[in-house]
Amino acid sequence: MKKRGIHTAVAALVLIAIAWGAAAASTPEETASADLLDLVADVERVLPESWRVVEYGEGRLPIGWTGPEVGLYVMVEDTGTRFFHPNGFHYYSFYRVWTLPSDWEGEMRHTPYVADSAPAFLLGLGDERVALYHTAGGNVWSEGPSAFCSALGLDTISYNDLTRRVVDLEIEERLTGGLADAATRAKAPAFGMDPYRILGLTGQGPGLYLEYIFGGEDVTDDGRLDDITAQLAGSVFDRFPEVESLYLRRCTRDTFTDTIVNRD
């Protein structure tokens, strides 16, 4: 009985903290920018009947990422279904969406493949913005990511479970094949792209998504990882003159970390 009382108290404190955090982080409508209010309105138009906008703000950074804090943010929640978390508290299904300028660059923290707390992932790319999202809502509204992409005009790359581990062979041939001419080969970074390390690869227009296994290098060293990433990104931009933004998932044996890199 004593243990149950402790768990109940902890759960109550968690719920109070969540509620306080949502209230504290919300931006009053009278101080919100026009761009933020437009984002909220666009999201509201595609919400199912029981879903509501519960939080929004600006000058934000996607959860689990480092980079410039310049994002617009909106959180929506399902008011019709409640779930019990194994850690002892209840929650409502939600989606968090961040939109950032199209030239934004950022870095995800190193994340285990099996983790209780996942960072934000790419939602989609557009001509004017890149969007990331974080959710515990797919169990209720699996169409959420595609609905947000439609509402926000993110028609370049939509990242989802179908994108992961799917390789476009035509793009792979361009990526792993020879460079176009001797002058380009001479200036290209020395990064040998191994097709058997490519786990996911897709692209459209100015955006490319690449999921790649790093092996043999000391990728636990951030300086070394930055150097390898710069070489790989340089190779991509050399082979794809039309690509302006690379969303790269760097994989090791037990972790991954995503990064958004733009053409200099």
C-alpha positions as CSV (number, residue, x, y, z in Angstrom):
1,M,0.0,0.0,0.0
2,K,2.8,2.3,0.8
3,K,4.4,1.7,-2.7
4,R,1.1,2.4,-4.4
5,G,0.8,5.7,-2.6
6,I,4.3,6.7,-3.7
7,H,3.5,5.8,-7.3
8,T,0.2,7.8,-7.2
9,A,2.0,10.8,-5.8
10,V,4.7,10.6,-8.4
11,A,2.1,10.3,-11.2
12,A,0.2,13.3,-9.8
13,L,3.4,15.3,-9.8
14,V,4.2,14.3,-13.4
15,L,0.7,15.3,-14.5
16,I,1.0,18.7,-12.7
17,A,4.4,19.3,-14.2
18,I,3.1,18.5,-17.7
19,A,0.1,20.8,-17.3
20,W,2.2,23.6,-15.9
21,G,4.8,23.2,-18.7
22,A,2.1,23.5,-21.3
23,A,0.6,26.6,-19.7
24,A,3.9,28.2,-19.2
25,A,5.2,27.6,-22.7
26,S,2.1,28.8,-24.5
27,T,2.2,32.1,-26.4
28,P,-0.8,34.4,-25.8
29,E,-2.6,35.2,-29.0
30,E,-2.3,38.9,-28.6
31,T,1.6,38.6,-28.7
32,A,1.8,35.9,-31.3
33,S,3.2,36.8,-34.7
34,A,1.2,36.6,-37.9
35,D,3.3,33.7,-39.1
36,L,2.7,31.8,-35.9
37,L,-1.1,32.4,-36.1
38,D,-1.1,31.2,-39.7
39,L,0.7,28.0,-38.7
40,V,-1.9,27.4,-35.9
41,A,-4.7,28.0,-38.4
42,D,-3.2,25.7,-41.0
43,V,-2.8,22.9,-38.5
44,E,-6.3,23.4,-37.0
45,R,-7.9,22.9,-40.5
46,V,-6.7,19.3,-40.7
47,L,-7.3,18.1,-37.1
48,P,-9.8,15.3,-36.5
49,E,-12.9,16.2,-34.5
50,S,-11.5,15.3,-31.0
51,W,-8.1,17.0,-31.5
52,R,-7.3,20.5,-30.2
53,V,-4.3,22.9,-30.3
54,V,-3.1,23.1,-26.7
55,E,0.2,25.0,-27.1
56,Y,2.1,27.2,-29.5
57,G,5.1,29.5,-29.5
58,E,8.0,30.9,-31.4
59,G,11.8,31.1,-31.1
60,R,11.8,27.3,-30.5
61,L,14.1,24.4,-31.1
62,P,12.9,20.9,-31.9
63,I,13.1,18.5,-29.0
64,G,16.4,16.6,-28.9
65,W,18.2,18.9,-31.4
66,T,20.8,21.7,-31.2
67,G,20.8,24.6,-33.6
68,P,19.5,28.2,-33.9
69,E,16.3,28.7,-31.8
70,V,14.2,30.2,-34.6
71,G,11.3,27.8,-35.0
72,L,7.6,28.2,-34.9
73,Y,5.9,25.5,-32.7
74,V,2.5,24.1,-32.3
75,M,1.3,21.1,-30.2
76,V,-2.0,19.3,-30.7
77,E,-3.7,16.8,-28.5
78,D,-6.5,14.2,-28.7
79,T,-9.1,15.0,-26.1
80,G,-11.1,11.9,-26.8
81,T,-8.7,9.1,-25.7
82,R,-6.4,8.7,-22.7
83,F,-3.6,6.3,-22.3
84,F,-1.7,4.9,-19.4
85,H,2.1,5.0,-19.4
86,P,4.1,2.2,-17.9
87,N,6.0,4.7,-15.8
88,G,2.8,5.4,-13.8
89,F,1.0,8.3,-15.4
90,H,-1.7,9.0,-18.0
91,Y,-1.3,11.0,-21.1
92,Y,-3.3,12.1,-24.2
93,S,-2.0,11.4,-27.7
94,F,-0.3,14.4,-29.2
95,Y,1.8,15.7,-32.1
96,R,4.3,18.5,-31.7
97,V,5.3,20.3,-35.0
98,W,8.2,22.8,-35.5
99,T,8.7,24.8,-38.7
100,L,12.0,26.4,-39.4
101,P,13.5,28.4,-42.3
102,S,14.5,26.3,-45.3
103,D,18.2,27.1,-44.7
104,W,18.2,26.0,-41.1
105,E,20.9,23.6,-40.0
106,G,20.7,21.5,-36.8
107,E,22.0,18.3,-35.2
108,M,20.1,15.6,-33.3
109,R,21.5,14.2,-30.1
110,H,22.9,10.6,-30.2
111,T,19.9,8.3,-29.7
112,P,19.8,4.6,-29.0
113,Y,17.7,2.6,-31.5
114,V,15.5,1.6,-28.5
115,A,14.8,4.6,-26.4
116,D,12.0,5.8,-24.1
117,S,12.4,9.4,-25.2
118,A,12.7,9.9,-28.9
119,P,13.8,13.3,-30.4
120,A,11.9,15.1,-33.2
121,F,12.2,13.7,-36.7
122,L,11.9,15.2,-40.2
123,L,8.3,15.9,-41.2
124,G,8.9,17.3,-44.6
125,L,10.7,19.9,-46.7
126,G,9.3,22.8,-48.7
127,D,10.6,25.8,-50.7
128,E,10.3,28.1,-47.7
129,R,10.6,25.9,-44.6
130,V,11.7,22.6,-43.1
131,A,9.4,20.9,-40.5
132,L,10.1,18.4,-37.7
133,Y,7.7,16.5,-35.5
134,H,7.5,14.6,-32.3
135,T,4.6,12.4,-31.4
136,A,2.8,9.9,-29.2
137,G,-0.2,10.1,-31.4
138,G,0.3,7.7,-34.2
139,N,-1.6,5.1,-32.2
140,V,-4.8,7.2,-32.6
141,W,-4.2,9.3,-35.8
142,S,-1.7,7.6,-38.1
143,E,-2.5,10.0,-40.9
144,G,-1.2,12.9,-38.9
145,P,2.2,13.4,-40.6
146,S,0.7,13.3,-44.1
147,A,-2.1,15.7,-43.1
148,F,0.4,18.2,-41.7
149,C,2.6,17.9,-44.8
150,S,-0.5,18.7,-46.9
151,A,-1.5,21.6,-44.7
152,L,2.0,23.1,-44.6
153,G,2.9,22.6,-48.3
154,L,5.8,20.2,-47.5
155,D,5.8,18.3,-50.7
156,T,9.6,17.6,-51.2
157,I,10.4,14.8,-48.8
158,S,8.0,13.4,-46.2
159,Y,9.9,11.4,-43.7
160,N,7.9,8.4,-42.3
161,D,8.4,4.7,-41.7
162,L,8.0,4.0,-45.5
163,T,11.0,6.3,-46.2
164,R,13.2,4.5,-43.7
165,R,15.1,1.5,-45.1
166,V,13.9,2.2,-48.6
167,V,16.5,2.9,-51.3
168,D,15.8,4.5,-54.6
169,L,18.1,2.6,-56.9
170,E,18.3,5.4,-59.6
171,I,19.4,7.9,-57.0
172,E,21.8,5.3,-55.5
173,E,23.5,4.9,-58.9
174,R,24.1,8.6,-59.2
175,L,25.3,8.8,-55.6
176,T,27.8,5.8,-55.8
177,G,28.8,6.1,-59.4
178,G,31.5,8.2,-61.0
179,L,31.4,12.0,-60.9
180,A,30.4,13.8,-64.0
181,D,33.8,15.1,-65.1
182,A,37.5,15.3,-64.2
183,A,37.2,18.8,-62.7
184,T,34.5,17.8,-60.4
185,R,36.3,14.6,-59.4
186,A,39.4,16.7,-58.5
187,K,37.7,18.9,-56.0
188,A,35.4,16.2,-54.5
189,P,36.0,15.2,-50.9
190,A,37.6,11.8,-50.5
191,F,34.6,9.8,-49.3
192,G,34.0,6.4,-50.7
193,M,30.3,5.7,-50.6
194,D,29.5,2.1,-50.0
195,P,26.1,1.1,-51.4
196,Y,25.9,-1.8,-48.9
197,R,25.9,0.8,-46.1
198,I,23.0,2.8,-47.5
199,L,19.9,1.9,-45.6
200,G,17.6,4.6,-46.9
201,L,17.7,7.0,-49.8
202,T,15.1,9.1,-51.4
203,G,14.8,12.6,-52.8
204,Q,12.8,15.1,-54.9
205,G,14.0,18.4,-56.3
206,P,16.2,20.3,-53.8
207,G,16.0,17.8,-50.9
208,L,17.6,14.4,-50.3
209,Y,17.2,11.9,-47.5
210,L,20.1,9.5,-46.7
211,E,20.4,6.9,-44.0
212,Y,24.0,5.6,-43.9
213,I,25.9,3.2,-41.6
214,F,29.3,4.5,-40.5
215,G,31.8,1.8,-39.9
216,G,35.6,1.6,-39.3
217,E,35.8,5.2,-38.2
218,D,35.8,6.4,-34.6
219,V,32.3,7.9,-34.8
220,T,32.0,8.3,-31.1
221,D,34.3,11.2,-31.4
222,D,32.2,14.3,-32.4
223,G,35.1,16.0,-34.1
224,R,35.7,12.9,-36.3
225,L,32.0,12.5,-37.0
226,D,31.8,16.2,-38.1
227,D,34.7,15.6,-40.4
228,I,33.2,12.5,-42.0
229,T,29.8,14.2,-42.3
230,A,31.3,17.2,-44.1
231,Q,33.0,14.8,-46.6
232,L,29.9,12.8,-47.2
233,A,27.7,15.9,-47.6
234,G,30.3,17.3,-50.0
235,S,30.1,14.2,-52.1
236,V,26.3,14.4,-52.2
237,F,26.3,18.0,-53.3
238,D,28.9,17.4,-55.9
239,R,26.9,14.5,-57.4
240,F,23.6,16.3,-57.2
241,P,23.8,19.9,-58.3
242,E,20.1,20.4,-57.9
243,V,20.1,19.3,-54.2
244,E,20.2,22.2,-51.7
245,S,19.5,20.4,-48.4
246,L,20.6,17.0,-47.1
247,Y,18.8,15.2,-44.2
248,L,21.4,12.7,-43.1
249,R,20.8,9.9,-40.6
250,R,24.2,8.6,-39.4
251,C,24.0,5.1,-38.0
252,T,26.4,3.1,-35.8
253,R,25.9,-0.4,-34.3
254,D,23.6,0.8,-31.5
255,T,22.8,4.6,-32.0
256,F,21.9,7.1,-34.6
257,T,22.0,10.9,-34.9
258,D,20.3,13.0,-37.6
259,T,21.6,16.2,-39.1
260,I,20.4,18.7,-41.6
261,V,23.1,20.1,-43.9
262,N,22.7,22.7,-46.6
263,R,24.8,23.5,-49.6
264,D,27.2,26.3,-48.7
